[in-house]
Amino acid sequence: MKRTGWIPGIAAALIFWPAFGQDVEVFTLYRNSVLDRTMRVHVATFDTDNGARYNKENCVVAADLFQSQAGVDTRYWCELGRFRD
């Protein structure tokens, strides 16, 4: 019996590997700019071995601390995954 289909499956797994790897447990903190509200500026990446919940909680705490400072006019937020433009 001839086997087929396994090479395309492996190729797809290699192409989409980041989606299946640890990046699903990584959170990134961003902010915008006072001059450009649509700008996404990388602030920090939370990628400990303690899992998604831990990383997300720490990212949200950091965002809240930055946001709550007097005189801060920028917005801070967290997104799942590593930094992307």
ABEGO torsion letter per residue (X at the ends): XBBBGAAAAAAAAAAAAAAABAAAABBBBBBBBAABAABBBBABBBABAAEAAAAAAAAAAAAAAAAABBGBABBBBBBBEBBBX
